[in-house]
């Protein structure tokens, strides 16, 4: 004899698990900072392109035309132009020069908020890196791991006081209470392909303002880094769908 699981009981268990697993102290930075995925215009509104040194660009373009060299052929054949992964826009740092190492850094406007000391802040980032067909380059693979482009994500947190702002030279008007830098993991991603990663920042202090920075470092000629930002995926969504399918399957067999 087969026993049916009451729908109300199953749904109750699901929502109990969701309530137990959710953390009120985990926040999505994409819901806090302004224009997180560059959707307001074809220039990075609410972001400042900063230059920590002279190798950084004075402007980081939105939706640059980037056709990666196909790493499987190494004959100069290019892949289709990159497109945004979340919303209509992405940003990119191209280095079509032969002798320079061009980089780019975008810093979001600091936003007033109230962050508890035990909060964990997350940012979901899409990254793409590869080689360009400039200067006669035919090779889609990086010359070495050390010369492969790098994408870094920074979290900035500030305590109570005046609204902190950043200038073109990458200097803030106030000292930060928290600064955390992390590096995107491209280790399993082929050149020219998009990958995604959720970054988690635990500042450990209460904060009144937050900002983020996205840094693309080419580290070699004829290369690029592309960046997009989206919302943090909900881990419970897949569980709900899976349990729902199991429930429907059991009902059909009963």
LINQUISUL-V984602 format. One record per backbone hydrogen bond with DSSP energy under -0.5 kcal/mol. NH is the residue of the N-H (numbers start at 1). CO is the residue of the C=O. Records with the same first field share a line. If there is no record, write none. Layout:
NH = CO, CO
//
This chain:
4 = 2
6 = 4
10 = 6
11 = 7
12 = 8
13 = 9
14 = 10
15 = 11
16 = 12
17 = 13
18 = 14
19 = 15
20 = 16
21 = 17
22 = 18
24 = 22
26 = 23
27 = 25, 120
29 = 27, 122
31 = 28
32 = 29
33 = 29
38 = 35
45 = 43
47 = 44
48 = 107
50 = 48, 105
51 = 168
56 = 53
57 = 103
61 = 59
62 = 42
63 = 90
66 = 64
68 = 66
69 = 131
70 = 77
73 = 70
74 = 70
76 = 138
79 = 68
82 = 66
91 = 227
92 = 61
93 = 225
94 = 92
95 = 223
103 = 55
104 = 216
106 = 214
107 = 48
108 = 212
109 = 46
111 = 210
113 = 208
115 = 207
116 = 114
119 = 116
120 = 25
121 = 201
122 = 27
123 = 199
124 = 230
125 = 123, 197
126 = 228
127 = 195
128 = 226
129 = 193
130 = 224
132 = 222
136 = 133
137 = 134
140 = 138
147 = 144
148 = 145
150 = 217
152 = 215
153 = 182
154 = 213
155 = 180
156 = 211
157 = 178
158 = 209
167 = 171
170 = 167
173 = 165
177 = 157
178 = 157
180 = 155
182 = 153
184 = 151
186 = 184
189 = 186
192 = 129
193 = 190
195 = 127
197 = 125
199 = 123, 197
201 = 121
203 = 201
207 = 115
208 = 158
209 = 158
210 = 111
211 = 156
213 = 154
214 = 106
215 = 152
216 = 104
217 = 150, 215
218 = 102, 216
222 = 95, 97
223 = 95
224 = 130
225 = 93
226 = 128
227 = 91
228 = 126
230 = 124
235 = 233
237 = 234
238 = 234
239 = 235
240 = 236
241 = 237
242 = 238
243 = 239
244 = 240
245 = 241
246 = 242
247 = 243
248 = 244
249 = 245
250 = 246
251 = 247
252 = 248
253 = 249
254 = 250
//
